[in-house]
Amino acid sequence: MILSRMKILMPILLLAFGGAAPPLPVLAGDTLADVLREKGTISKEDYIRIQAQEEKKAHEMSQQKDDSSVLVGWDKKGFTFSTVDGLFKTAIQWRFQGRFTYPERGDPDSVGDFSDNEESTFELRRVRMKVGGHGYRPWLKYYFEVDWQPTRSAGDDPVDSSTRVIDWRIMLEKYQWMQLQIGQWKINYNRERVDSSGKQQFVERSIVNSVFTIDRQVGVMLHGHLAPGTLLDSRYYAGVFTGSGRGEANDDDQMMYFGRFQWNFLGRDLKWEQSDTAYHEKPTGSLAFAGYTTTGKCTRWSSSGCGSLGTNNSLGLGFTSDSNAADGQFRVEGLVEEFAFKWAGLSIQHEYHWKQVKDSGGGIGGVANSKTNLMGSYAQIGYFPHYIIPVIPKPLEFAFRYAFVDPNVSVKDDKLQEFTFATNWFFAGHRNKITMDVSHLTLAQPVGKDLTEQRVRLQWDVSF
């Protein structure tokens, strides 16, 4: 009896203290449970239970290790870093726009602009870093964008080209029908402005943009997607903002109030980007209406923040600059009607704007109780001719745009017009493309011939 027990205990003792038991053929992968089961010391049921516990423990240890690791990759939003559990993700993207222009960098909108010296310029129009993702929950998202070195006009303050944070926002998107956004961004007022400058059909936005956009503002917005996939498919937006533009605190207790309703009348949502690079096999379109009202020092907005209109008011006098305006001097209201459509390589986009500025006076040069109405519109169309003439390369797109701005509807012969023809070559969609456009610009004159100017622009836009 003693001898038989010793035969059983010896292998166990030798294994426990790192020894070996030559009489037993123990394989390198064998566990103690394997040895005991082979010798009949434990039952089959005990062996299965021990194995199940070991496998569970090994799986838990492996899961803990995997959850703490970070996955590195790349997608259309740039280089990505994410945890295996999916609770955290960050995407970093670099973007560059190199541009040549002649004879004007911007849009001439005054007599002086049409008669000034010609300029032939290479510039870095936009050099940016975009960082976005989610944290703690997939629906708790964030995004910010830094503009590193925008080119300034000759003689401008160097501050105008300093590095600046242009977008920063937190988005709560747990429910499709109601989502919350807080921060600073291009307000979802009109498609042309919200469409990224990297997803434009032309080198730059139309002459309508600088006059009618409300651009970037700081505030909070509710929005949602209703009845997706049906004939009632629609989106809504409603927000409250400072009304002072990018990076500027409010100067009074008045706020900007904004609303937009978009109907996707074919039951399919249309993304905020131009050109039908995705080739929509089914027709997709949207019809939208939006409006805003605000009181403050600003009569226009841009990427630089609060500004003033460069045209005359209804009394024929120049608008007071925002730096000289009194608190709450201007009440500005705007409305826009918008249409967009894409199908089989064809893209159409149109907006019609109305804007009113009421001047209560008070600033230097301010005139009490003047009321100025402005109107403007653009329409553009683009197409990839490869889809009807296969011999034409597939990445090639042609586009045309017409736009006008009436800076004061009570004054005749002051309308500004734009006729622009563009060609695009897409290496990798909007992430890598070359655009060239040629414009014919006119400014009506009350006496004599209209002023005219032709402009050529060539641009390479690439995101990494």
C-alpha angles and dihedrals in degrees: 000000000000090000093052092050091050090054089057098044098045096070090047093052093045092051092046093055097040096259129130133238108215094192091062120068096223112177122219092248096049119115127208089260089055091054094046091047091050091052092047093242093129129036126248091251092053090048093052092048092050092048092050091052092049093050092049092050092048091049092051092050091048092048092051090051094048094047091057094051124095125227118216122202147132133245139154090296093056133253112355135206118190141160120243092242090059095233096116131039135160128187122195122194132178121208133192133186117189114186142182119198136182133216100346131028094203140021113294107227104162139052090256092054091054093050103040127106120292117254128205107193142175111197145167096237096181130006108174146164119211122198122182144143141110138281138201090354130029089236095053100085136175138189139179134172130201124203105208107188120356113186114247130210119261111279095015122133111272087232086074089069099040122123111274140176104237101173132031125155147149119219127198105199106164094126125044094213096052127028133165128220126187129182138041124321145126101295113240092244103121134008100234093059097040092049103095116252084238091060099049125127092218133042090260141001121277128273087261093069101069093051103042109027120106088201122183120000136168117241148079132292139188117207140158149173114244130197095352116202095020134096087261092057105143146149130219133197129189126170149161119218140171093250091216097105132233118355097349129118120231115267096208142012094273120106137198115248120199139178136177134181121193124189116201091204096189094051094253126105120237118216124228098259138093131236121041095257090147091056102228106224090195123048111260126187146158138202118198142179125194140171143179142185131196142160124215145084098306127093094173139013136214141163086286091059130236117021145152133251114260094215132081125271126236091281092056094253128121118260115258111256115250091244091060099036120110121243109279093003096139131051108198124189131176143182131190136189115201138188130183132174138175132183136153096341095321121115129183127181133175140169134182118198137196123185133177128195120195114194116202091184125227103124127090105293091006117150117205121239100002115151121198126189122200129190132191143159144175135192126190137179132191136182142180102225092198088084092066099024106037093189089070110088114262097230093059120102131178123203140177131197135189122190139167137187124199102193094191120016091198091063123070128219099022101105120135117210136190130199112183132176119193140185124199131194112195115203093174106359115271090334092076121016145134120223130189123182135177121203136195109202126189136186118197118229128205089222128032130355125338115262114247138189136177121215134191125197131180122187141177113203118187135166124197 
